[in-house]
Amino acid sequence: MAMGLSTAKPYRRRLFLLLLRCTRTAEPSPKCPHHRPLSCSSPAAAAEPTHLRRIFRPGDPNRFAPGILDAFWGVRRFSTSVDPISGGDKNLERIFIQNMSVKPIVVDGVDAVPIEDERKEEVDTVVADAEEGKEELCGGKVEDLDQLEGGLEVRQEKEQSEVEKEAWRLLDRAVVSYCGRPIGTVAANDVTAANQAVNYDQVFIRDFVPSALAFLLKGESEIVRNFLLHTLQLQSWEKTVDCYSPGQGLMPASFKVRTVPLDGSNEAFEEVLDPDFGESAIGRVAPVDSGLWWIILLRAYGKITGDYALQERVDVQTGIRLILNLCLSDGFDMFPSLLVTDGSCMIDRRMGIHGHPLEIQALFYSALRCSREMITFNDGSKNLVRAINNRLSALSFHIREYYWVDMKKINEIYRYKTEEYSHDAINKFNIYPEQIPSWLVEWMPDKGGYFIGNLQPAHMDFRFFSLGNFWAIVSSLATPRQADGILNLIEDKWDDIVGRMPLKICYPSLEYEEWRIITGSDPKNTPWSYHNGGSWPTLLWQFTLACIKMGRPELAQRAVAVAEKRLPNDKWPEYYDTRSGRFIGKQSRLYQTWTIAGFLTAKMLLENPAAAAVLTCDEDLELLQGCACSLSKNARIKCSRLAAKSQVVV
């Protein structure tokens, strides 16, 4: 049945009217004049629409952003090209199809059937009601709008500070164009750096994520769509190091737009993308996190813009599957966590994180959650979806049970027996109590805890790594109790983790003989510098997401306020040195793009907390209830999940 805006609750009516006023479309981008398959006129570029609709920005009141209508009606838009789901495992479908309602959608007690003809009638009614309410909004009678959940109107009414205006100017200046269209942002625009051209003039996938979110929240989605499609095209490129090629699903760490002669001519030129899959990186390490960040950003793009058709494209679906096939491939591992080498993520130098680092596991878990929402479910994808569910279930248990430490857990480790040979061993990884570092005994607060940095046989890395812990909260890899414990620890140890510049990439630093052995005497990763205990402002946006999700935005506001006082005067450095983050990093680039974007994204999320909800994942209790091991209660080997379930669900 048709439902007009007048039947909705008053606060929803006011919210929709406000959002209706704040939408507009993007201007078309010029087309590339060249026509070569691997240059700027690639099929990915040719298929891009140039009328992407924007949200969270004032504009044409007659334009409707799909994401806004969907949020209002409670309906997700699906492309008509998606095959219907038929047959298969009904339980699997129940777990996977989280965004589809079996029953008709009910809004405030009124059934709203998501059929195009009826929606058109609803929209017509909304437009009529919007015209009637236009005078109310434009006349200034909007005092109660401040109480609307999410505060989406704050971004429209509040005047930007001078710091924010400068940050936006710098971010816009960092934009890289490819055939007349924005495609990403350079890593840094530091004109004072003598060796700027090393690779800071390239577009890094991980670095672009905060820039992409800032643009999306501002309503500029074209650059993000272009980035997603063009990096997807690069995924299929041949990548070889010393006559050996990695998996087909590997995404590049970065790419550069180069101008080359057209067909050997010295007068005509064309732009091409030159990707780096690790062949040129320091240490020649493949970027494991690039594909995971790409999937996370793809989901965020769909959630914010409502452009779910992009996710459903055949090439995009293929790209997701290639990444997942690479991550889910069988190996010798006994654990569900990903095994990687040193330098395969944000910490891209030797820092002793080889094995199963927390950062990779948290991003892996998040990418699996995002993929499960986006994969087109049909007979051809059933096995992949089942593998995703099994891996999610096993990985969440593994991290929650074995990576978590608090005062109680440390005391248990302190009393561990070693050399246990049985299926019922308590000390499953044969951790020696002597591994507990002396600094941890006094540093760990009575209330609070965190996920350790790494876990392998006979080895626990007790360092606190910020990104992995933040993303464990954002993705719900951490239980609510554990997530609260992480924020409690940060609040209690504020001077150590935030100090004079948020936030420590890890704590504490490696020093003396430990630094010499683990880093190989790396002159860039000296104690309390760079990856070895340096302070990285770009982590602000991830910390803000975690705080908003847990209902503690005041912590993020404190951290942002600390950064806002220094970043403009210090020219937006990449990182800071010393234990408290007092000095600008000795080799830090200035005008670092993800420092700028991380600050802007954090500010926008704090002003619009509702926007944070589309970037996080809620707890999936059905995953915790299931188990892929199929061990019976009377089996020779007992299921670990049953024994520890009370510890990992709360």
N, C-alpha and C positions, 0 to 999 in steps of 0.2 A: 504494500500500500504506500501511497505517496506520503511523505512527511515533510512539512514545512519547517522553517526555522522557528516559527512561533511556538511549535510544540516542544522544543528543547528547553532545558533548564535555562534560567536567565543568564547564569555565568557562561554557559556554553554559547548562548546567542551572542553575548558581547565579545567573547573570544573569537568567534568565527567572523563577526563583522570586522574586528580589528585585523585579523589575518587576511581577510578578503581585501582590505585596503592596502595591505603591505606586500602584494604580489605583483610581479611584472615579468616580462620576458626579456631574454638577452638579445643583444643586437647580433645580426648575422656576421659571421667572420668571412673574410675574403677567401676565395678558393685558390688553390695552388696552381700556377700555370704549367707546371711540369707534369709529365705522365710516365713515371717509371715505377715498377712494382715495389722496390725497396727504398724508394725515396719518399718525398713529401706527398705524392699522389697515390699512396698505398691504398689497398682496399679498405683498410681500417679507417683511414682518413676520409675516403670517399663516402663511407657509409654513415658518417656522423651528421646528425641533424644540427642545424644552426639556430634553432629556436628553443633552446632549453629554457624551461621556466624556472624562475627564481622564487625563493621564499626568504622571509626575515628581512625584507627590504621594501621601502615605500615605492609605489609605482602605480601602474594602470589598475584600477579597481575592477575592471572587467575581465582580467586574466585570472585563471584558476591554476594554482600549483597542485599537481596530483597529490603530493605528500600532505598538503594541508587538508584537502577534501577527505583523504583517507583517514587522517587523524581524527577529523570531525565525525565522520560517519562510522569509524571503527572498521573499515574495510580495506584490505590490501588489493591493489589492482594487479591483475594477471594478464599477460599478453595472450591474445587469442591464438598465438602460434604454439603454445605449450600443449603437448599431448595430454589427454585426460589420464588420470590414474585408474588403472583397472587391474584386478587380480593381485597376486603377490601376498606377502605376509601382512595381515591386517594389524598385528601388533606393531610391526615396523612402521606402517603408515601412521599409526596413532602417535608414535614417538616422533616421527619426522615432520609431519604436516602440522606444525605448531600454529601457523598463522591463518589456517582455514577453519571456519566454524562449521560443524556438522549441522547445527540447527540454524534457522534464520537468525540474522543479527537483530539484537534487541537494543534499542537506544531509549533509555528512560521509559521502559515499559511498552514501547511501540515497535512492532516488527518492521524492519527495513530490509527488504529483499534486494540484494545487490544485482539488479538487472539493469542493463544500460538504459532501456526506455524509461523505466521508473526513476532511475537516477536523474535522467534528463529533466523529468517533471519536478523532481526534488530541487535540482539546481535552479530551475526557473523560479520556483517558489522562494528559494533563498535570495536570488537576485532582487525579487520584488520586495522582500522583507528588508534587504540591505538598503534599498533606496529609501524605505520608510525610516530606517534607523540612521541614515547618513547624517541627518541634521543633529541627532543626539551625539554622535561621535565628533563631528566637526564643530559642534557648538561648545565643546569643552567640558561636557558633562561626563567625564570619565574618571571621577575620583576613585570609584571602586574597582577600576581595572587593575590597580596596583595589587589587589588581593588575588588576582587570577593565578592559578597554579602555573609555575614555570616562568612567569614574568616575561613572556616573549615581547611584550610591548616596551620593556625597558630599553631595548636596543634602538627602538625608534625614537623615543622621547629624550633620552639622555644625550647630552652633548659630549663628544669625545674629548678626552684630555689631550694636552699637547704631546704627551708621551705616546699615546695611541695614534695620533695623527702622524707623528714622525715614523712610528713603526709601520704604519700602512704605506707611507711613501717609500720606505726602504723595501718592503715586501713587494710592492708593485715594480720597483726598479730591478728586483731580482728575477722577474719573470722571463723565461726563455720562450721565444717564438719559433715555430717550425712551419714554414710555408704560410706565414701570415696568421697563424693561430697559436694561442698560448698552449704550452705543452708541459711546463714545469717551472721550477725555480732552481737557480744555481745554489751550490752549497754555501758560498760566501762571495761577497762583493768587496773584499778588502783590497783597495787599490794601493795601499801602503806596503803590501806583502811583496817582497822581491821575487818569491817563487810561487806566486799565486796560481800559475798555470799547472802546478803539479796534478791536482784533480779537483780542486775546489771550484773550478769553473764548470763542473759537470752537474747533471741532475741525478741525485741519488734517490733511490726508491724510499729508503727508510727516512731520509732527511725531508722528503717532500710531504710525508704524511701530515705533520702539523700545519704545513702551508695549505695543503688540500682542505683540511678541516676548517681553517680560518676562512678560506674562500667560500666553502660550502655554507658555513654559518652566516657569511655576509650575503649570500645569495648568488655568488658567481660560480656556477657549476661547469661551465664550458671547459675551463682549464683542467679540471679533474677528469672529466669524461675523455678529453683528448689524451691525457696522461695514461689512463687505464687502457685505452685501446692501443696506443702506440707501444707501450711497454709489453702488452700482450703479443703484439706482432714480433717484437724482438725475442720473445721466448723461443720461437722456432728456429732462430739462427744457429748455425753451426758454431760450437765452442770447443776449442781444443787447446790443451796445454801439454807440450812434449808428446805429441801424437796420441794423446788419450782424451776422450770426450766424456764429460759427465752426463747425468740423466737429461732426458729431453725436456722435462718440466722446469728446469732451472731458470729462474728469472735473473736478469742482470743486476749487478750492484748499482750501476750508474750508466748513463749514456751522455753523449755530447752531440750537439748539432754542428755538423761541419759543412762547409761550402766547398764543393769540388767541381772541376770542369765538366761540362755536359758533353758526353760522347767525344772526349778528347779535345774539345774546342777550348781555345784560350779566351774566347769572348763571351760564351754562354756558360752559366753556372747553375747548379742545383744544390739544394740542401739534402743531406743524408744524415741518418742517425748512426752514430758509432758507439755500440754498447761495450761495456766491460763486464765480463762474467767472472772476473777474478784473475784473468790472464795477466793483467797489469797491476793488480793490487799488491801491496806489500805482503810478502809471504805467499802469494799466489793461492789465496784461500777463497773457495766458493762462498757466496753470500747466502747462507741458509735462510736468513730471516727475510730476504727480499720477497720471496713468494708468499710468505705468511703475512707480511704487511700488505701486499697487493690484495689478498683476499679480504683482509680486515677493512681496507679502504673501499673496496668494491661494495661491501655490505653497507658501509656508512653512506656512500654515495646514494644508494637506492633508498635507504631509510630517510635521508634528509630531503632528497629531491622528489621522491615518488617515482622515479624513472626505473621501474623494475624491468622494463623491456630490455635494458642493457644487459642485465644479469642473464636473461633468457636467450640471448643470441647464441647461435651454435658455436661461434669461435670463442666466446667467453666461457660457455659451459665446457668446451674442450680444454681451455686453459686451466680452469679450476681442477679438472680431473687429472691433468698432467702433473700439476703441483702435488695433488693428493697421492697420486700413484708413486711419486718420488718419495714422499714422506711415509707412506704406508707399506712400502715394499718390504718383503721378508728379508731377514738377516740372521745374524748369530746372536742377537740380543735376547736376554732373558727378561728385559724390562720394557714397559710400554713407552718409556721416554726416548727421545731422539738422541742418537749418538753423533756428536759433531766434533770437529777439531777446534783448536784455539783460533780466535780471530774471525769467527764465522757470523758475527752479529755486530751490534753497536760497538762492543769492545773488539776492535778489528786488529789487535796486536796481541802478542804473546803475554797472557796474564794469568795462566794457570786455570783456564775455564774449559779446557778440553774434557770431553766426556759427556755428561748430561747436565749442562748448565741450566739454571732456573729460567733465565731470560728466554731461551729457546723453547723450553717446555711450556711456559705461560703463553707465548705467542702461538705455539703449535696448538695448544688447547683452544685458544680463541679462534684460530683459523678453522679448526674443525667445527666449532660451534657455528661460525659464520657460514661455512660451506654447506652444512646440513640445511640451513635455511634457504640457500640459493640454488642448490642442485635441482634440476628438473627431475622429478620422481617418475620413473617409468620402468619397464622391464629391463632396460639396459643399464639402469643405475641402481637397481635394488641391492646388488652385491656390494657396491661401493658404499651405499648408505649404511648397510649392515656393518661393514668394516669400520666406518666412522663411529657408529654408536658403540661398538665393542671397544674401540680404542679410547674413546672419551670416558667410558666407564672405568676402564683399567687405569688410564692416566690420572684421572681425578683421585682415585683411591691411592695410587702410588705416591703422588705428590703430597696429598693431605696427611698420609700416614707416616711417610719416611723422611720428608723434607722439613716438616714443621718442628721447631724447637721453641720451648719456653722454659721457665725455671724448672717445672716438673719434669719435662723431657730431658733436660740436661742432667738432672740428678739421676734419672734412669740410666742414661748413657754412662754416667760416672760409676755406676754399680754393675755395668755389663760384665757378663762372663764371656770369654772369648773361646775360639776354636770349638764352637758348638756344631756337631754334625748330626742333624736330625731334621725332620720335616716340621717340627714344632719349635725350632730355635727362636729365641727372643731376639738375639743379636744376629739378624739374618745377613748383614753385610760384613760381619766380623770387624766391627769398629772397635779399636783399642781406646779405652778411656783416657789414655795419655794424650790422645789427639785433641782433647778439649783445651783450647788456648787459654792462657792465664787472663788475658784481657776480658774474655767473655764472662768469666765467673762474676766479676764485679759490675760488668756493663749491663747485663741482662736485668731488666726491671722485674719487680714482683708481679706486676700486671702487664701482660703484653708478650709478644713473641714475633717470630718471623720465619720465613722459609729460607733455609740455608742455600748457599750458592751452587752447590754441586754435591752429587752422591754417587760413589762408585764403590766397588769392593774394597774394604779396609781404608776408605777415605771419605771424610765429610769436610767440605769446605764451609767453615762457619762464618765466612764473611757475609755481611748484609749487602745485597745487590738491589738497588732501588727499582730499576725498571721491572725486573721479574716479580718483585713483591707488589708493585703498583698494578701490574697487568693481571696478576693472580686475583686481585680484588675486582678489577674491571670485568674480567671474563667469568667470574664466579668459580674459578678454580679453587679459591679459598672458601671455606665455610664462613658463614656470617660471624661466628665466634672468632675464627682466625683473622678475618678481615678487620674486625674491631681491635684485635690484639696487635696487628701491624701498625694501625694508626695510633694506638696507645703507646707503643714503643717509640714511634717518631715524635709524638708529643713529649714523652718523657726525656728523650735524647735529642731534643731540638737543637741544642748547640753543636752536637756532633754531626747531625745529618743535614740540617739547614744552615745554621751558623750565620755568617755574613752574606752568603749567597746560596740559595737553593739550587740544586740538591746534590748531595754526594752520590756519585755513580756507584760507589761501593764504600764500605766501611768495615774495618780500618784499612790503611794502606799496607803494602808489603815493604818491609824495611830491612836494611843490613843484609845478612847472608840470605835470608828468605827472598829478598828482592833480587839478589844476584843470581840465585839458582832458578827461580820460577820465571822471571822475565828475561833472563839471559843478559842482565845488566843493561836493559833498554834505557838509553839516555832520555827518551821522551816520557817514559813511564816511571820517573823517579818518585820517591815517596810523596804523597799528597799532591800529585800532579797528573793531569790528563786522565787516563783510565785507572790509574793507581791512587784512588782516593780523591780525584779532582771533583770540583763542583760544576755541574752542567745545568744551566738555566732552562734548556729545552725540556727537561723532565718535569717542568711546572705543569704542563697541560695534562700529563698522565696522572700526576699527583692530584690535580684538581678533579679529574674524572673520578678517581677512587674516593676522594673525600665527599663529593656530591652524592655518589651512589650510597655511601654509608651514612648520609645525613649529617655530615660534619664539615660543611663548607667553610666554617670559620678557620680551620687549619690551613686550607688552601689560600684563603684571603690573607692570612698572616704571611705566608710564604711569598705570595704575589706582591704584597706591599714591600717586603724586603728587597725583592728584585727590582721593583719599579723605581726605587730610589737611586739605584746604582747603574742599571743597564744603559740608559741614555748617555750618562756622563762618561761611561767606560767604552762607549761606541759598540755596544752589543757584542761582547766577546763570545767565542765558542765555549770556553771553559775558564775556571778560576783555580788557582793553586793555594797551597797551605792548608793546614788542618781546619781552619775556620772559613776558608774561601776568601781570604782578604786580598790577595794579589790577583791581577789578571794573569792568566796562564802564560808561561814564558814563551810558548810557541803558538799561542792562541790566535786564530784569525779574528779580525774585527769584522763587524757587520755580518756575522754568521746568520744565515737565513733561518735555520731552525731554532735559533735563540729568539729571533724576532717573532717568528710564527708561533712558537710555543708560548710566549708571553701573551700574544694577541688571542690565541685560542683559549688560554686559561681565563683571561678577562671576559671573553664572550660567554664562556660556559658559566662563570659565576654570575653574570648578569642575566643569563637565560638558562637556569638549571634544568628546565624541561628538555632542552636540546641534548643534555648529557644522557638522557634515558635511551636515546636511539643509538648511542655508541657503546652501551654496556650490555651485558648478558645477565639474565636472572638465573637463579639456581634451578636446575632441572632435576627434580627429585626422582623422576622415572629412570634416569640414568643410574642413580645410586641404588635403586631397588633391584636392578638387573645385574647379572654377572655372566661373563662370556666363558668362564672356565668349565661350566657344566659338571662340577664335582658334586657328588652326592654327600650327604652327611655321614654315610658309612664308608666313604672312599678311603683308601690308604693314605692319600694326601688330602689334607683338609683345606677348605677354601679360606684364604686369609681374610677376605672381605667379611665373612660371617663372624670371625673372631674379633675384628676391629671396627665393626659397623657403628657401634655407639660412639666411637671416637672421631669418625670422619664425616658423620652426617650433621652433627650439631654445629 
